[in-house]
Amino acid sequence: MLSDAETRLAARDDLAATVLANNRAAGRKVAVAESCTGGMVSVALTDIAGSSDVFSAGFVTYSGHAKQSQLDVSSEILETFGEVSLATAWAMAAGALANSDADVAVAITGIAGPGGGSEKKPVGLIVFARALRGQDPDDYFTQRVQFESTDRAAIRHAATLFALDLLQPDKDELRPSEDIVLPA
């Protein structure tokens, strides 16, 4: 019987391999801009041998300063909306495209816990954005997801899987979305 960690790793690896295969078949490169996942999405993709023909860039921008310097997120966005916001995730995804040769980029920012949450931004709140090169920036997919857990590892794993799934070519028609609640 597999342990919880082994089950999580297997699910992550299966999805990452599928993401790479589907983007390879579509002739596309991907990039990821991560905050609360700390590079977990990038690791998932690069753990798969041969990923270099699809994986263009991974940006781990944990601090506001890193978001500004690596992804060109404006100080106005950070000051007005905060690091965990739709606007920041949108700007991170746009910055990942602008600073790579990727065709599609996904951004993740949030509060993985166990501390750091507030009433407005509780632990488990993760914000995602997805940008496609050539797409009208007004149509970039953005979504706030409240993962129902306070377990940091569970939240980060769930956010990693959600982000990987957003890189699938069949998600190209996604547009800004309503908030949702999911188990972690």
N, C-alpha and C positions, 0 to 999 in steps of 0.2 A: 504494500500500500504506500502511495506517495505521500510525503509530508506536505503541509500547506505551502511551504516555500517551493518545493519541487513542482507542485501542481501549478503554482503561479508562474514559475519559470517556463514550464512547458507551454502554457497558454500564451505567454508573451512571445516565446520563440516561434510558435506556430503562426501567430498573427503577423509578426515581423517578416517571416519568410513569405507569407502571402502578399503582404504589402510590397515587398521588393519585387516579387515575381510579376504582380499586376502592373506596377509602374514600369518595370523593364519591358513588358509586353506593349505598354502604351508609349514607350520611348521617352519616358519622363524621368527627371531628377527631382529629389525631394530635399527639403531643409526643415530643420526644427529649431524653434526658439523656446528654451525651457527656463522656468524659474523654479517652482516648487518641486518639480520632478528631478531637478539637479543633474540632468543628463541621462536619465533612465531611458528615454525614448531613443536617444542617439545610441546608447549602448545596445539596446534591443536590436536596432537595425545593423549596427556594425559587428555584432556578435555573429552574424550570418556571413559565412565566407562568400566572397564575390560581391559584396554590397557596394563596392566603390563605384560601380557603373551607374548606380541609382542614387546613392546617398551623397549629396553635395556638401552639406554643411550642418553642423550642430552648434548652436549658441547657448551656453549656459550663462544666463544673466540673472543671477540671484538678487543682486542689489539694484536699486534705482540707477546708480551711477553706471553700472554695467549695461543696463537697458539703454541708457542714453548713449554711451560711447560705442557700443558694439552694434546696436540696432537702430540708432537714430530716433529713439523715443524722446519726444520733446519734454522739457521740464514742465511746460504748461500742462500737458496731459497728466503727468505724474502728480503735480501739485493739485490740480483740479479734481481728478478722479481717483487717485491713489494707484498703487502698484497692482492691486487686485481689482481690476475693472475691465469692462468690455472695451473701453477706449485704449487701455494699455495693451491688452491682448491683441487688439486690431493693429496697433502700431508696431508691436513686436513681430507679428506675421508679415506686415508690409516691410519692415526692416530686414527680416530674414530673406525675403525675395530680393530686395534691393542690394543686399550684401552677399549674394550668392548667384550661381547660375541655375538655381532650382526653378522648376516649373510650378511646383506647389510647395507651400510652407504651412506649417502648423505651429501655433504658439500656445503655451500653457503657463498660467500664473495662478497662484491661489494660496490657500492656507491649509497646509497638510497637518498641522497640529504637532503635539497635543495642545500646545498653547498658542497664543497669538491671535485668537479669534475675538470677535466682538459681536454685539447684537446684530449689527448691519452686515458684518462679514464674519460668519461663524466658521469654526473649524470644519473642514470638509468642503468649503466653497472653492471650486476650481473654475477658472474662466478660460475658455478655449477660443481660438480664432483660426480660420483657415483662409488662405489667400492663394489664388491661382494667377499665374502670370498672364497679363492681358485682360484680366477680369476688371470690371468697373469696381474700384475700391468701395463704393457704396454697397456692393453686393457681397463683400467678403462675409463668410459665415462667422458669426460670433454666438457664443452661448455660455450662460452661467449654469453650472451643474453643482447641486448640493449633494455630495456623497454622504449617505447616512452611516457615518462611523466617526469615531474620534481616534481610531488607530492609524497612526502615521503611515505605517507600511501598507496597510490596506488601501488607504486613500491614494497614496502615490502609485501603487500598482494599478488601481482602477483608472486613475488619470492617465497613466501610461497606455493602457489598452484603449481607452477612449481616443487618445491622440493618435495612436497608430491607426485605428480604424478611420479616422478623419483623413488620413493620407491616401486612402483607397481611391482609385480613379472613379468609382461609381458614386463618390460623394461630390463630384464636380457641380451638381445642380443645387447643393445646399445653399441656403441664404440665411441672413440673420434670423435667430430663433428665439423662442420663449425659454424662460428658465425651466429646468427640470430637476427632479430629485431621483437619485439612483442609489441602490445599495453599493457598498464598497467591498 
